[in-house]
Amino acid sequence: MKEFKVKTLKLIIIFTIGFSLVLCNSSSDEKKNENKNNNGNNLEVKQNDNENAIKEAKYKKNLVGLWHATPQPVGEMSEHFIFYENGSFIFKYSDYDGEKRILDKSGQWDIIYGNLLILKVTSTTVIEGGEFVISPSSGYGWALSGGKEVKREYSTPLITIYPLSDIEIDNTVPNPVSMKIGGIEHWKLGAKPEDIVK
């Protein structure tokens, strides 16, 4: 009976050790597979980061300048962005809108995730006071008369993000370089197709 207990105990010990080794091997194999998968994912992430960095660099070079909401301003300016090389920008609302109270907004710009334009608005110029009068010269029939221009500064920037389309070239218009900023077509005034970084 004693021998039987000893043999049984030996078998249990052998079985436990064997089972532990199998578990160790299988978890080690799982870790290897996991590492392989993670390495594959890391390569994809690095590749995407490189592609995004290349796109961002191109947009940063190509965006500098004045982008207007029509191919050719006639008389007055429609809404337009001016992007500066130092990372600042100003967006001016259309001169045709005589009723507007916000004249412009300005701040810092950057490109993120390859083709997203991030605007950090730190100030706006607004008209306070005044009155609306009939104005045949205004595109809307009315215009804001009088009032005072006031610059409002923001301690916390107002953030807006716009997707950017690919740049297109259309040689049938005076300013052939265009791009959609937030889904709205804008033309780069004074730019030539050969100026664009591809």
C-alpha positions as CSV (number, residue, x, y, z in Angstrom):
1,M,0.0,0.0,0.0
2,K,2.9,2.3,0.9
3,E,4.6,1.5,-2.4
4,F,1.4,2.3,-4.3
5,K,1.2,5.7,-2.6
6,V,4.8,6.5,-3.4
7,K,4.4,5.5,-7.1
8,T,1.2,7.5,-7.3
9,L,2.9,10.5,-5.7
10,K,5.9,10.2,-8.2
11,L,3.4,10.0,-11.1
12,I,1.6,13.1,-9.9
13,I,4.9,15.0,-9.5
14,I,6.1,13.9,-13.0
15,F,2.7,14.8,-14.5
16,T,2.7,18.2,-12.8
17,I,6.3,19.0,-14.0
18,G,5.5,17.8,-17.6
19,F,2.3,19.8,-17.7
20,S,4.1,22.9,-16.4
21,L,6.8,22.5,-19.2
22,V,4.0,22.2,-21.8
23,L,2.4,25.4,-20.5
24,C,5.7,27.3,-20.4
25,N,6.5,26.2,-24.0
26,S,3.0,27.2,-25.3
27,S,3.1,30.6,-23.5
28,S,6.6,31.2,-24.9
29,D,5.4,30.3,-28.4
30,E,2.4,32.7,-27.9
31,K,4.8,35.4,-26.8
32,K,7.0,34.8,-29.9
33,N,4.0,35.0,-32.2
34,E,2.8,38.1,-30.3
35,N,6.2,39.7,-30.7
36,K,6.2,38.9,-34.4
37,N,2.7,40.5,-34.8
38,N,3.8,43.5,-32.8
39,N,6.9,43.9,-35.0
40,G,4.7,43.8,-38.1
41,N,2.4,46.4,-36.6
42,N,5.3,48.6,-35.5
43,L,6.7,48.5,-39.1
44,E,3.2,49.5,-40.4
45,V,3.0,52.4,-37.9
46,K,6.6,53.6,-38.8
47,Q,5.7,53.4,-42.5
48,N,2.5,55.4,-41.9
49,D,4.5,57.9,-39.8
50,N,7.0,58.3,-42.6
51,E,4.3,58.8,-45.2
52,N,2.5,61.3,-43.1
53,A,5.8,63.2,-42.4
54,I,6.5,63.5,-46.2
55,K,2.9,64.7,-46.9
56,E,3.1,67.2,-44.0
57,A,6.4,68.6,-45.3
58,K,4.9,69.1,-48.8
59,Y,1.7,70.8,-47.5
60,K,3.8,73.1,-45.3
61,K,5.8,74.3,-48.3
62,N,2.8,74.5,-50.7
63,L,0.4,76.1,-48.3
64,V,2.5,79.3,-47.7
65,G,0.8,82.1,-49.6
66,L,-2.7,83.6,-50.2
67,W,-5.6,81.1,-50.9
68,H,-8.7,82.8,-52.3
69,A,-12.2,81.4,-52.6
70,T,-12.5,82.3,-56.3
71,P,-9.9,81.8,-59.1
72,Q,-9.6,85.5,-59.7
73,P,-10.6,88.4,-57.4
74,V,-12.7,91.0,-59.2
75,G,-12.6,94.4,-57.5
76,E,-12.9,93.2,-53.9
77,M,-11.7,90.1,-52.2
78,S,-13.8,87.1,-51.3
79,E,-12.9,85.1,-48.2
80,H,-9.3,84.0,-48.1
81,F,-6.5,82.6,-46.0
82,I,-3.0,83.9,-45.9
83,F,-0.5,81.4,-44.5
84,Y,2.9,82.6,-43.5
85,E,6.2,80.6,-43.4
86,N,6.6,81.3,-39.7
87,G,3.5,79.3,-38.9
88,S,1.1,82.2,-38.4
89,F,-2.1,82.8,-40.5
90,I,-4.9,85.2,-41.0
91,F,-8.4,84.3,-42.4
92,K,-10.3,87.3,-43.9
93,Y,-14.0,87.2,-44.5
94,S,-15.5,88.4,-47.8
95,D,-15.4,92.1,-48.6
96,Y,-18.8,91.5,-50.4
97,D,-20.5,90.7,-47.1
98,G,-21.4,94.2,-45.7
99,E,-23.4,92.7,-42.8
100,K,-20.5,90.8,-41.3
101,R,-19.4,91.6,-37.7
102,I,-16.3,89.4,-37.7
103,L,-13.7,90.8,-40.1
104,D,-10.9,88.3,-39.6
105,K,-9.4,85.6,-37.4
106,S,-5.7,84.9,-36.9
107,G,-3.3,82.7,-35.0
108,Q,-1.0,79.7,-35.7
109,W,-1.3,76.9,-38.3
110,D,0.2,73.5,-38.7
111,I,-0.3,70.2,-40.6
112,I,-1.0,67.0,-38.6
113,Y,-1.7,63.4,-39.6
114,G,-0.5,64.0,-43.2
115,N,-3.3,66.2,-44.6
116,L,-5.1,67.9,-41.7
117,L,-4.8,71.6,-41.3
118,I,-5.0,72.7,-37.7
119,L,-5.7,76.4,-37.0
120,K,-5.2,77.7,-33.5
121,V,-7.1,81.0,-33.5
122,T,-5.6,83.5,-30.9
123,S,-7.4,86.7,-32.0
124,T,-10.4,88.0,-34.1
125,T,-11.2,91.4,-35.3
126,V,-14.9,92.3,-34.8
127,I,-17.1,95.3,-35.3
128,E,-19.0,96.4,-32.1
129,G,-22.0,98.7,-32.3
130,G,-23.1,100.4,-35.5
131,E,-26.4,99.9,-37.4
132,F,-27.6,98.1,-40.5
133,V,-28.6,100.3,-43.4
134,I,-29.8,99.5,-47.0
135,S,-26.8,99.3,-49.3
136,P,-27.1,98.6,-53.0
137,S,-23.3,98.1,-53.2
138,S,-23.3,95.3,-50.6
139,G,-23.7,91.8,-52.0
140,Y,-26.5,91.2,-49.5
141,G,-28.5,94.5,-49.9
142,W,-27.7,95.6,-46.3
143,A,-24.5,96.8,-44.7
144,L,-23.3,97.5,-41.2
145,S,-22.6,101.2,-40.8
146,G,-20.6,102.8,-38.1
147,G,-19.4,100.7,-35.2
148,K,-15.9,100.3,-33.9
149,E,-13.3,97.7,-34.9
150,V,-12.1,95.8,-31.9
151,K,-9.4,93.1,-31.7
152,R,-10.3,90.3,-29.3
153,E,-7.4,88.1,-27.9
154,Y,-7.9,84.6,-26.6
155,S,-5.8,83.2,-23.8
156,T,-6.9,79.7,-24.8
157,P,-6.8,79.3,-28.6
158,L,-9.9,78.3,-30.5
159,I,-9.0,75.2,-32.5
160,T,-10.4,74.3,-35.9
161,I,-9.2,71.3,-38.0
162,Y,-9.8,71.2,-41.8
163,P,-9.0,68.3,-44.1
164,L,-6.9,69.3,-47.2
165,S,-7.4,67.8,-50.6
166,D,-4.7,67.1,-53.1
167,I,-3.5,70.1,-55.0
168,E,-4.9,70.4,-58.5
169,I,-3.7,72.3,-61.5
170,D,-6.2,73.9,-64.0
171,N,-4.5,76.0,-66.7
172,T,-7.8,77.3,-68.0
173,V,-8.1,79.8,-65.1
174,P,-5.8,82.8,-64.3
175,N,-4.6,81.2,-61.0
176,P,-4.2,77.5,-61.9
177,V,-3.2,76.1,-58.5
178,S,-6.2,75.0,-56.3
179,M,-7.0,72.9,-53.3
180,K,-10.0,72.2,-51.1
181,I,-9.6,73.5,-47.6
182,G,-12.4,72.0,-45.4
183,G,-14.2,70.9,-48.6
184,I,-14.2,74.5,-50.1
185,E,-12.2,75.1,-53.2
186,H,-9.5,77.8,-52.8
187,W,-7.0,79.1,-55.4
188,K,-3.5,80.1,-54.6
189,L,-3.1,83.6,-56.0
190,G,0.1,84.2,-58.0
191,A,1.3,80.6,-57.9
192,K,2.6,78.8,-60.9
193,P,2.3,75.0,-61.4
194,E,6.1,74.7,-61.3
195,D,6.2,76.3,-57.9
196,I,4.3,73.3,-56.3
197,V,6.3,70.7,-54.4
198,K,5.2,67.2,-55.6
